[in-house]
């Protein structure tokens, strides 16, 4: 591994917790070059909802490449893009009665967020954006400005302005009514809060510690935005594409955001791709006003369309994700009950789950113990205090059982029985 230490920047992170050279991957497993298998409850930080090298998506990709399909096309019209848009409309938008136009903002989630923020400001003529405590929206300057994590914000090297944080759901453990502070600032002309262009929110904060907002809270936020003429942006980069059960994580709340950001698993295969969905009346861009060299990667469009046809023609994946999530949630709650003195907390929704410890050191030790036993999972939260589980949605019941056994043994190894 010396070449990595010699040439790769110190900014690398995941490889520090998993010091192995991976060679191949299939389904819910990664394999080191020595052949050892690792059960993957990380799934590319949520970019591999359908598993590694999904055979159906892989075949569609191979067929496209073998016929010399266009790979790079910026925003030119292509057969691959047409197929994606038609499939997305048929399988995602129409069944949910959602009326959105599609922006191809660039290859990653931060691109989707930057486009959303830029457009919200252009539409409203306002500069300020409201974000939430413990939010994470990306590592570019605009996305960092609406991110909560102090370490990541510090990396910007400049003041991050035009964004104001508000308390996320349960930030005060229910001690105050929802949006008491937010509403008061909006209604008080002496508060000093600039009239916001938009509110940006994750329905489940993944990097923030698997904090799942309640449905009533989300509905209340949508209502607040509507009453105050503020655009509502839902960042579904990690929690969309079925991670919480339904395709969009906000569906259970019955809300319809003005703007939605998608990336990670939207390509289905781990290929770079992002979408920003906007209500048609918000589409006030001038041609080329937001662009990027890699916003039209056709192989990603091919696997995305195939994933939508394969997994979103019915509700089977959604139901399975909910059931698997409940099983993992119950197992994590079992650990909470088994170690009352440790003051653990089981968190999450769907197949975005977490086990919160009293500090980041304990969570890191549990994840390290799991790695030694052949399971990949990461930590999240402001102090890394949450062991975070994001298995592929296609994980089998047997694999869930194997993973839960490893987690149980890892927690026992760290906390003792």
MARLODREN-383333 format. One record per residue: x negated, y, z of N, C-alpha, C, O, CB in turn. Coordinates in steps of 0.2 Angstrom, whole numbers, plus 5000, padded with zeros to 4 digits. Each point is the difference from the previous one (the first is absolute). Glycine has a CB too. Example, Ala and Ser with C-alpha at 12.3 -4.5 7.8 and 13.67 -1.06 7.14 Angstrom:
BEGIN
493449725039500450065000499650065000499549995003501449955003
499350114990499650065001500450055003499750065001499749914989
END
This chain:
BEGIN
499649945000500450065000499650065000500250065001500749885005
498450064993499650055001500150064995499950065001499349865003
501050064990500250054994500550055002500050054998499649864994
500950065012500550055002499850055005500150065000500749854999
498750075006499850045005499550054997499950065002500249855007
499550074985499550044997500450054996499750065000499549845000
501350094996500250044995500750035002500250064998499249884994
501050025011500750035002500050055005499749995005500849904991
499950165004500150055005500249985006500349955001500050134990
499549955014500249995007500750015001500349985006498650054998
501550004992500750015000500449935000500650005002499250124993
499949835003500449935000500249995006499750015006499649954985
501350005010500349995006500249935001499849965005500650164995
500149854996500249945001499549945000500049955004501050094990
498549975002499449955000499750005006499649955001500350074987
500150035016499749995007500349955004499749975004499950154995
501149885001500349965004500149934997500149955004500550145000
499349904990500049934997499349994996500050014994501350005005
498249985004499349994997499949944996499749965002499950115007
500849924985500049954996500050024993500450054999500149875010
499250054986500050014993500649964997499949945000498950094999
501750004999500649964997499949994993499750044996501150015013
499549904989499849984993500749994996500050024994498949925010
501650034999500649994996500650005005499950005006499549934985
501250075006500650015004500649974996500050004994499550105012
500949874998500649984997500649995006499949985005499449954986
501350105007500550005005499950045006499850065000500549834995
499750085011499950035006499349995003499850015006501449984996
498349994993499349985002499550034996500150014994500349885010
499150145000499450024997499449955002500149965005500350164996
499249874994499449955001499350035000499950044995500949875000
498850085010499450025000499549964995500249954997499950085015
499450004986499649974995499749935002499749964996500050155000
500349885011499949935003500549954999500049955003499250115005
501449974990500649954999500550015006500549974999498849964994
500550105012500550005006500650044998500050064997499049935011
501649994994500650034999500250045006499949995006500549924987
499950155005500250055005500850014999500150024994498750035008
501649955003500750014999500050085000499850035005500649865001
500050144989499950075000500750035002500550004997498749994993
500850045016500550045003499950074999500250045004500149875004
499350114987499850074999500350024993500250064999498749935008
501049974988500350004993499850074997500550044998500549895006
498450094996499850064997500350065003500250054996499649884993
500350075017500350065004500750014997500350054999498650005003
501449894996500750014997500150004993500550024997499850045013
499149934986500050014993500149934996500150004994499150105007
500949855003500149934998500649975002499949945003498850054996
501950045001500649975003500249944997500349965003500050154998
499449874993500249944996499449955000500049954997500850114996
498749955012499449965000499550014995500150044996500749885009
498650054997499450014995500249954994500249955000499050075010
500650014984500049974994500749964999500049944998498750055002
501850045001500749975000500049974993499950044995500650045013
499749854991499949974993500550034995499850004994499849905012
501050124996500450034995499850074997500050014994500949935012
498850104999499850064998499349994996499950044995500750025015
499049904992499449994997500149974993499650034995499949945016
501049994988500149984993500250064995499850004994500549885011
500150164998500350064996499450044998499950034995501249975011
498450014999499450044999499649974995499750044995500450015017
499749894988499649964996500350014993499650014995500049915014
501050074990500450004993499950074997499950004994500949915010
499350145000499950074998499350014998499950034994501050015013
498649944997499350024998499849964994499750024995500150005017
500549924987499849954995500250034993499749984995500349925013
500650134992500350034994499750074998500350034996500749905006
498550095002499750074999500550055001500050054997499249904995
501250055014500550055002499650065002499449995002501549925001
499450154996499650065002499950005007500449985004500250084987
498849955011499850015007500050075003500450015005498949894993
500550154999499950075002500450044995499950004994499049985012
501650064997500450044996500250075003500450034997500049864998
499350135010500250065003500850005001500349965003498650104992
501449995002500750005000500349994993500650024999499450065011
499749894986500349984993500549955001500049965005498950074989
501549975001500649955000499649934998499749994995501250095002
499349875007499849934999500549955001500550015003498350025000
501149914994500549955001500049985007500649995003499349974985
499650045015499949985007500450055005500349985004498649964994
501050125001500350055004500850004999500450005004498650074995
501249924994500749994999500349955004500650005003499350054985
499849895011500349945004500050015007500549985003499049954988
500050105012500050025007500650045002500449995005498450004995
501350074996500550055002500749964999500450015004498950094992
500849864999500649974999500249955006500550005002499450024985
499649945015500049955005500250045007500449975004498849954989
500450135008500150045006500750035001500349995005498550034995
501450004994500750035000500549955001500550005004499150094989
500349855004500549955000500049965007500649985003499350014985
499550005015500049955006500050045006500149985006499349944987
500350155007500050035006500450065001500450015005498449964995
501250084995500450065000500849995000500350025004498750044991
501249914999500749994999500449965006500550025002499249994986
500049935014500349975005500150035007500549995004499149914991
500050155006500050045006500350074999500050045005499049904999
501350074990500350074998499550055002500250065003500949894999
498350054996499550055001499850034993499949974995499649975015
500650134990499850044994499450035001500050065002501249964996
498249954999499450035001499650004993500249964996499750005016
499750104987499649994994499349985003499950015006500750084988
499049895002499349975002499450044998500050014994500649875005
499050135005499450034999499449955001500049965005500450164999
499249884991499449965001499450045002499750034996500749894995
499550095015499550055003499349985000499650055001501349995006
498949904992499349985001500049935002500549975001499150155001
499849855000500049935002500149985007500149945001499150064990
500950055014500049985007500650045004500350054997498549925002
501350015007500550035004499950075001500550045000499649855005
499350134996499850075001500250054994500350055001498849915007
500950014986500250034994500750015000500350064998498849894996
501350005009500750015000500250055005500550044999499749844998
499550125009500150055005499950074998500350055001499449875007
499750094988499850074998500550034995500250055000498649915002
501449994993500550024996500750035003500350044998499249884994
500750045013500650015004499950075003500550045000499749845002
499250135002499950075003500050064995500350055001499149895008
500350054986499950054995500750024997500250064999498649904998
501649995001500650014997500550035005500450054998499449854994
500250085014500450035005499950075001500550045001499649855005
499350134994499850075001500250044994500250065000498849915007
500950004987500250034994500750024999500350054998498749894997
501450005007500850015000500250055004500550044999499649844998
499750125010500350045005499750075000500350055003499949855003
499150114992499750065000499750015007499850065002500949994990
499349905013499850005006499349965001499949964996501350065008
498450005001499449975001500049945005499649955000499950164996
500849905010500049965006500349934999500550004996499550115011
499749844995500349935000500049985007499550015004500149974984
500949985014500149975007499849934999500249964996500750125008
498649905001499849935000500149985007500350035004498949984987
500649935011500249975007499349975003499549984997501749994999
498950035011499449975004499949934998500449964998499950125011
499049914990499849934999500149984992500049944999500250035013
500050084984500149994993499349984997499550035002501650044998
499049894994499450004996500350004992500449964999498949975010
500450114987500250014993499550004995500150014994500850065011
498549924997499450004995499450045002500050035005500949954987
498650015004499350035002499850064996499550035001500249865002
500850134992499850064996500350065004500349995005499849954984
499750125010500150065004500750015002500250015005498850044990
501449954999500750015002500349955004500450015005499750054984
499849885010500249945003499850005008500349985004499849954985
499250095011499750015007500450055004500049995006498949974990
501350095001500350065004500749985003500250035005499350054987
500849865006500649985003499949935003500449975002500250094989
498749935011499849945003499950025007499750055002499849894988
500650015015499950025007499349985003499850035004501449954997
498549964997499449985002499550055000499850024995500549865002
499450135009499550065001499349984997499750044997500949995013
499249904990499449984997500050014992499650034997500249895013
500850064987500150014993500050074998499850024995500849875005
499850155004500150074998499350045001499850044996501449965008
498449985001499350035000499649994994499650044999500549945014
500049964984499649994994500150054994499650004995500449885008
500550164997500250054995499450055000499850034994501549955007
498550045005499550055000500250074999499650055000499749874996
501350095003500350075000500750005004500249955001499350074987
500750045013500750005004500549974995500150024994499650095012
500849854997500549974997500650045002500350005005499249894995
500850154995500550055001500749984997500049964996499150135005
501449965000500649994997500449945002500449984996499250094994
500349905015500349945003500150015007499550025004500149914987
501050055012500150005007500349945002500549974998499850155002
499449855005500249935003500650015005500050055004498849904994
501650005001500650005005500049935003499749954997501050134996
499649915013500049935003500449954996500650014998499450055013
499749884988500349954997500549965005500050025006499049964986
501449985005500549965004499649975006499549974999501350014991
499550035016499849975007499350035002499749975004500949934993
499250155000499350035002500050025007499549995004500450054984
500749985015500150025007500449945003500350025006499750114991
500049815001500349955003500850015002500249985005498749994999
501450074991500750015002500250055005500550015002499649884994
499450155006500150055006500350064997500350045004498749925002
501050054988500350064997500549984994499849954996499250125007
501549974995500449984994499650004994499550044999501550015007
499249914989499750004994500050074997500550045000499849844998
499150154999500050064996500150065004500150064998500249884992
499750065017500150065004499650054999500250064999500249875010
498950064991499550044998500050034993500050064999499349885010
500850014987500050024992500650054999499950054997499649845000
501150095005500650044999499950075003500250054997500549855003
499050105006500050075004499550044996500150064999500149895012
499250034986499650044996500350024994499950064998499149885007
501450024992500350024993500550055001500150054996499749845000
500550115010500650055001499850065003500450055000500349855001
498750105002499750065004499650044995499549984998500649965013
500150124988499650054995499450025003499550034997501550014998
498949955012499450025003499549945001499550015004501150085002
499649854992499649945001499350004997499549975002501549974999
498950104993499450004996499949944995499550004997500050065013
501049904990500049954995500250024993500650035000499749895009
499350084986500250024994500549954997500049945001498950114997
501649984998500549964997499749944996499650014995501250095005
499349845002499749944996500349994993500650014999499249945013
499750034984500249974993500349935001500449984997498750104998
500649885009500149935001499849975006499650035004500349964984
500449965014499849955005499849944997500349974996500550085012
498649924994499749944998500049955006499850025005499550044985
501049885008500049955006499949934997500249984995500650105011
498949884999500049934999500649965004500050025006498749984991
501749965000500549975005499749955005500349995005500550024985
498649965008499649965005499350034999499750004994501149905005
498950125006499350035000499549945000499949975006500550144999
499349874989499649955000499350015004499849975005500849994984
499050095008499450025003500150035007499550005004500050014984
501050025013500250035006500149965006500050025006500450074987
499749845006500149955005500649965000500249985005499250105001
500949914988500649964999500550035004500449975003499049934994
500750175002500650035003500650004996500050034994499250055012
501349894996500649994995500550055003500350005005499549884992
500450174998500550055002500749965000500149964996499250134999
501149935009500749975001500450034994499950054997500049945015
500749974986500450024995500450075001500050044996500149845001
500150135009500350065002499650065000500250054998500549885009
498650064995499550054999499950024993500050064998499549905012
500549994985499950024993500650034997499950054996499349855003
501450085003500650034998500050075003500250054996500449845003
499250125007500050075003499550054996500250054999500149905012
499150024987499550044997500350024993499950054998499249895008
501250014990500350024994500550055000500150044996499749845001
500650125008500650055001499750065002500250054997500549865007
498850095000499650075002499750034994500150064999499749905012
499950004984499750034994500650034996499950054997499149865003
501550054999500650024996500350075003500150054996500149835001
499950125009500350065003499550074999500350055000500349875008
498850064992499550065000499750014993499550044999500249945013
500549984983499850014993499249985000499750044997501250055001
498949865005499349985000500049934996500449965001499450105010
499749934985500049944996499749955004499650015004500250054986
500549885010499849945003499549954996500349984995500850035012
498349984995499649964997499849945004499850005006499750104988
500749845003499849945004499449974997500049984994501250005009
498350015001499449974998500149925001499949985005499350124997
500949874992500149925000499449974997500149944997501250085003
498150015001499549974997499849935002499949954997499650165001
500549885009499949945003500649965002500049945000499050115004
501549984998500649975002500549994995500649975001499250085010
500149974983500549994994499849934997499649965002500550164996
500349874996499949944997500149935004499749954999499550114994
501349955011500249945004499749995007500249955003500150004986
499250095013499749995006500449995006499949965005499150104990
501549985006500550005005500649954999500450005005499250124999
500549864990500649964998500250024994499949974994500450015018
500150084988500350024993499450044996499550015003501650015003
499049994988499550024996499750075002499450015001501149934989
500050115012499850065003500149995008500549985002499850094987
499249965015500149995007500550045003500249995005498649994995
501550074996500550055003500749974998500550035002498750064997
500949854998500649984998500549995006500650014999498949944990
500250015016500449995005500350065004500649995003498749914998
500450154998500350075003500550034996500450045003498549985002
501249964989500550024996499950084997500450034999500349895007
498650094994499850074998499850004993499749954997500050085015
500350034984499750004994499550065000500250064999500949894995
498350045006499550055001500050044993500249984995499149965013
500450124992500050044994499449984996500050004994500550105012
498949884998499449984997499849935003500050005006499750124991
500049834999499849945003499349994997499950004994501349955008
498350035003499349984997499949935001500249975005499450144999
500249864990499949935000499349984998499750044995501549945003
498449975004499449984997499949935003500449965001499150164998
499949865003499849945003500349944996499749984995500250085016
500649914991500349944997500550024994500349954998499649995013
500150124987500450014994499849974994500449984995499950135010
499049884994499849964994500149935001500049964995499150135003
501049885008500149935001499449965001500049955003501050074991
498450005003499449964999499450035004499549974999501049994990
499650095014499450045003499750044995499450035002500449885005
500550114987499750044996500250075001500550025003499549904988
499550135008500250075002500650034996500050004994498850025008
501750015002500650024997500450045005500049985006500049934986
500350155006500450035005500650044996499950014994499150015013
501549994996500650034998500250065005500049985006500449914987
499850165004500450055004500750014997500150024994498850045010
501649925000500750004998500350075002499950025006500249854994
500350164995500350075002500750004997500149974995498750085005
501649995004500650014997500050044994499550054999501049955013
499949994983499950034993500050085000499650034997501049874999
499850135009500050075000499350035003499950064999501349935002
498449975002499350025002499550004995499450025001500949945010
499950014983499549994995499850074996500250014994500249875005
499350165004499850074998499350014997499850054999501149995009
498749904992499350004998500050044993500449984995499349925012
499750134992499850024993499649944997499749965004500350164999
500049864991499749954997499250005002499750054999501149954991
499049955013499350005002499850035007499450015002500449994986
500750035015499950035006499849965006499650025005501350064992
499249865003499749955004499849944996500549974996500250065014
498749954990499849954995499449965004499850015005500650054984
499349895007499549965002499849954995500449984996499950045016
499049974988499849954995500349935000500149974995498850105005
501149915006500249935002500849995002500149975005498750004997
501650074995500749995002500449954996500649995001499450135003
499749864990500349954996499649944999499949984994500650125000
499449865011499649944999500549944999500449985004498750065004
501049954985500549954998500049935003500549985001499450094988
499549905012500049945004500450005006500449955002498550024993
501150085009500450015006500750014999500449975003498650085002
501249984989500750004998500349944999500549985001499350134994
499749845001500349944998500149955006500549975001498850044989
500249995015500249965006500550035005500449975003498450004996
501350105001500550035003500749984998500449985004498950124998
500849904991500649984997500249935001500649985002499250114990
499749875008500149935001500249985007500449965002498850024989
500450065014500249995007500750025001500449975004498450054999
501550034994500750035001500449954998500649985003499150134996
500249864995500449954997500149935004500549975001499250084988
499749945014499949935003500350005007500349965002498750024992
500950085010500250005007500550055002500349995005498649984997
501450074993500550055002500649994995500450055000498750035004
501049864993500649994996500649985005500650004998498749974992
500550015016500549985005499750025007499550045000501049874993
499950075012499850025007499649955004500050005006501050084994
498849874996499749945004499350025004499949985005500649954986
499150115005499450035004500150045006499749995005499750004984
501150055010500250055005500249965006499850015006500650084986
500149865007500249965006499449965003500049995006501250004988
498449985002499549965003499550045004499749985005500449954985
499850145007499550045004500350025007499650005005500050054984
501049965011500450025006499949945005499850015006501050074988
499349865003500049945005499349995002499949985006501149974988
498550055002499349995002499850055005499649995005500149964984
500550115010499850065004500349995007499750015005500350064986
500649905009500349995007499749945004499950015006501250034989
498649915001499649955003499450035003499849985006500749944986
499150125004499450035003500150045006499750005005499849994983
501150055011500150055005500249965007499850025005500650064986
500049875008500149965006499449975003499949995006501249984989
498450005001499449985003499650055003499749985005500349934986
500050155006499650055004500350025006499750015005499950034984
501149965011500350025007499949945005499950015006501050054988
499049885003499849955005499350015003499949985006500849944987
498950115003499350025003500150055005499750005006499749974984
501050085009500250055005500249975006499850025006500550064985
500249885009500249975006499549955003500149995007501150014988
498449975002499549965003499450035003499749975005500649954986
499650145008499550045003500350075003499850054997499349904995
501350045013500350075002499550055003500150064999500949875004
498550045000499550055003499650044994499750055002500249885008
500150044984499650044995500450054997499750054996499849855001
501250115004500450054998500050014992499850054997500050015014
500349884986500050004993500750034997500550005004498649904996
500950124994500650024996500049974993499650004997500550105010
500549864992500149984993500450054996500450035002499649855002
499750134990500350064996500149984993499749944998499750135009
501049974989500049994993500749984998500549995003498449984997
501250024993500649984997499849964993499550014997501150095008
499849854994499849964994499449975001499849975005500850104987
498949935002499449975001499450055001499549994997500949924996
499850145010499550055003500150005007500450035003499750054987
499449885014500149995007499350015003499550014997501349905001
499350115009499450025004500149975007500550005002499350104990
499649895011500049995007499550055003499450004999500849885000
500250165005499650065003499749985007500349975004500550114990
498549945007499749995006499950065004500150054997499349854997
500350105011499950065004499450044998500050065001500449885008
499250034987499450044997499849974993500149944999499650105013
499950004985499749974993499549955001500049954996500350164999
499449895011499549945001500349945000499749954997499650135009
501249914997500449935001500349984993499949944998500350095014
500150024984500249984994499549984995500149954996500850135006
498549954998499549994996499749935002499849964995499950165004
500349865007499749945002500549944998499849954998499650105012
501249964990500549954998499949994992500049954998500850095012
499250024987499949994992499349964999500049974995500750145003
498849915006499449964999500049935001499849964997499650155006
501049875002500149935002500449974995499949944998500050095014
500650004985500449974995499649994993500049954997501050115008
498549994994499649994994499549945001499949964995500150165003
499849875008499649945002500349934998499849954999499650125010
501349944992500449944999500350004993500449954999499950055014
499550044983500250004993500750044998500349984996499249915004
500650165004500650054998499850075000499650025004501149905002
499550114988499850074999500650045002500650004998498649974993
500750085014500550055002499650065002499449995003501549935000
499450144997499650065001500350045006500649975003499150044986
500050045014500350045005500350064997499850024995499449935014
501250084995500350074998500250045006499949975005500549984984
499950115010500150045006499550055001499449994997501249925008
499550154998499550055001499449985003499550034999501450045002
499149885004499449975003499949934998499649975003500650115006
500149904985499949934998500249955005499849945001499250094993
501649995010500249965005500649944998500249965004499550145003
500449904987500549964997499749944995499750024995501250075006
499249855001499849954995500649994995500649995002498749955007
500550074985500550024994500149944996499549974997500250155003
500949854999500149954995500450024994500550025000499549905010
499750074984500350014994499949944995499650014995500250125007
500549825000499949944995500350014993500550045000499449885010
499950054985500450004994500849985001500149965005498850024988
501550055004500749985000500249934998500549975002499850154996
499249854998500149934998499749955004499949944999500150114990
499749975017499749965005500549945002500650015000498750095005
500549844995500449945002500250005007499650035004499949914986
501050025012500149995007499449965004499950025005501449984992
498449964999499449965003499550055001499650005005500749904989
499550155002499550055000500250045006499550025004500249974984
500950035013500250045006499849975006499750025005501250034988
499349885007499949965006499250005002499850015006501349924991
498550064998499350005001499750065002499650005005500449924986
500350145006499750065002500250025007499650035004500550004985
500549955013500350015007499649965005499950035006501250004990
498749915002499649965005499350035001499750015006500949894990
499150134999499450035000500050075004499650015005500149944984
500950095010500150065004500049985008499850035004500850034986
499849895011500149985007499449985003499850025006501349944991
498550005000499349985002499550065001499750005005500549884990
499950165001499650065000500150055006499650025003500349974984
500850025014500250045006499849965006499850045005501250014988
499149895007499849965006499250015002499850005005501249924993
498650074996499350015001499850065003499550015004500449914986
500550145008499850065002500350025007499650035005500350014983
500749945013500450025006499949955006500150015006500750064987
499149875005500049945004500849995002500450044999498549995006
501249914997500749985002500150015007500649985002499449934989
END
